[in-house]
Amino acid sequence: MNLNTISDNEIKKADWYYSIELRPGVFTKGAKHPNVALTRELLSGLKATGTSCLDIGAQEALISTILAKKGAESVTAVCAQNYPDGEQRINWVKQAHGVSFDYHPCVLLEDLQTAMTQQEKYYFDIVVFSGILYHLINPLGDLIRARSMVRSGGILLIETAAIISDEMALFLNANERFSPGGGNIFMISIPALDYLLRTVWLQPIDCVYHSFRKTRCRIAVTCRAVDAPLPLEGDGWMDKFNFMLPRRLSDFRDWRALKTDRAPLEYHTSNTLKWHRKINAVNLLETVQKTAPLQIRPSMVRLELGAVA
Ligand SMILES: C[S@@+](CC[C@H](N)C(=O)[O-])C[C@H]1O[C@@H](n2cnc3c(N)ncnc32)[C@H](O)[C@@H]1O
């Protein structure tokens, strides 16, 4: 069905994941997920012109659309689900917002590398991994899979639910103690997120958060893909873990293959941050504990026709 042939009422009535403006003043009836505001805030620091981008878990492609509007040369959207009218929705979003990108439903993280290789896409300048980590049965393995899609010097932007605690832990959502729904599995503590990102050769360079309980938050982190793990002084585990990695994950990609001659992607941070000074990486827990949360405006949780980031 063509977007021009459906009525305003049909657009407003259908249940969507996102609230997206498809016609001036006419929005789909999606929820206004606060997490997407965090991802967008960090995307605004990115110069995406001419880049190749991958949006993992795209749903109705709000983030993919923003990447395309920011001038990306190519955007690939993948989603684990295959909604009956998914392609049609995506086409409406593309038509309304005047963008183009590839959309692939039914792609789980464990199949991502194979699916992208079939498209002759081996790595990307920008990978967005937003709202997914806590849905995963194998969070570290799948974080590595997402990491293996970004070229050296590129950017991986991760957003997730997290627990504000000093513990280095993955907390099981037993008895729905943190979040309702069987799809919410492990909630990562902020120090564990900080540590695992640096273990898998990602340097956190920007961060925003939104807390909704004293001990829980949503956090988004911009990470630069670097050529080695980033341990703090005296920590030998990251190197040992990386040495073991190829044997542990048979589909692990050799990250040396992600090295390119291309310059590191430009990124501009305007947020107040706390740092692990010696390694020049954001200290995520200290940033959450000592800086202000992001103020979320209505325009950040829905996609307006005029939006550019
Ligand atoms: C909460 S939505 C997040 C949507 C979007 N990325 C955002 O931040 O607004 C969760 C997404 O996780 C994806 N997902 C869940 N399990 C997955 C898996 N094993 N592999 C790939 N994607 C998965 C789903 O496809 C869904 O799009």
The ligand as an SDF file (V2000), in Angstrom:
LIG
                    3D

 27 29  0  0  0  0  0  0  0  0999 V2000
   14.1370   -2.1160   22.5080 C   0  0  0  0  0  0  0  0  0  0  0  0
   14.2830   -2.4510   20.7780 S   0  0  0  0  0  0  0  0  0  0  0  0
   15.4870   -1.2250   20.3510 C   0  0  0  0  0  0  0  0  0  0  0  0
   15.1960   -0.5870   19.0410 C   0  0  0  0  0  0  0  0  0  0  0  0
   16.1900    0.4600   18.5680 C   0  0  0  0  0  0  0  0  0  0  0  0
   17.4950   -0.0940   18.3090 N   0  0  0  0  0  0  0  0  0  0  0  0
   16.2380    1.6230   19.5230 C   0  0  0  0  0  0  0  0  0  0  0  0
   17.2280    1.8100   20.2280 O   0  0  0  0  0  0  0  0  0  0  0  0
   15.2750    2.4000   19.5620 O   0  0  0  0  0  0  0  0  0  0  0  0
   15.1500   -3.9750   20.8340 C   0  0  0  0  0  0  0  0  0  0  0  0
   15.7420   -4.4680   19.5130 C   0  0  0  0  0  0  0  0  0  0  0  0
   16.6100   -5.5480   19.8310 O   0  0  0  0  0  0  0  0  0  0  0  0
   16.6260   -6.4200   18.7420 C   0  0  0  0  0  0  0  0  0  0  0  0
   17.1070   -7.7380   19.1950 N   0  0  0  0  0  0  0  0  0  0  0  0
   16.6960   -8.4480   20.2560 C   0  0  0  0  0  0  0  0  0  0  0  0
   17.3670   -9.6190   20.3350 N   0  0  0  0  0  0  0  0  0  0  0  0
   18.2310   -9.6280   19.2870 C   0  0  0  0  0  0  0  0  0  0  0  0
   19.2050  -10.5620   18.8010 C   0  0  0  0  0  0  0  0  0  0  0  0
   19.4460  -11.7260   19.4250 N   0  0  0  0  0  0  0  0  0  0  0  0
   19.8810  -10.2440   17.6850 N   0  0  0  0  0  0  0  0  0  0  0  0
   19.6680   -9.0660   17.0620 C   0  0  0  0  0  0  0  0  0  0  0  0
   18.7770   -8.1480   17.4660 N   0  0  0  0  0  0  0  0  0  0  0  0
   18.0600   -8.4250   18.5670 C   0  0  0  0  0  0  0  0  0  0  0  0
   15.1990   -6.4380   18.2540 C   0  0  0  0  0  0  0  0  0  0  0  0
   15.1670   -6.7050   16.8800 O   0  0  0  0  0  0  0  0  0  0  0  0
   14.7420   -5.0210   18.5280 C   0  0  0  0  0  0  0  0  0  0  0  0
   14.8110   -4.2810   17.3540 O   0  0  0  0  0  0  0  0  0  0  0  0
  1  2  1  0
  2  3  1  0
  2 10  1  0
  3  4  1  0
  4  5  1  0
  5  6  1  0
  5  7  1  0
  7  8  2  0
  7  9  1  0
 10 11  1  0
 11 12  1  0
 11 26  1  0
 12 13  1  0
 13 14  1  0
 13 24  1  0
 14 15  1  0
 14 23  1  0
 15 16  2  0
 16 17  1  0
 17 18  1  0
 17 23  2  0
 18 19  1  0
 18 20  2  0
 20 21  1  0
 21 22  2  0
 22 23  1  0
 24 25  1  0
 24 26  1  0
 26 27  1  0
M  CHG  2   2   1   9  -1
M  END
$$$$
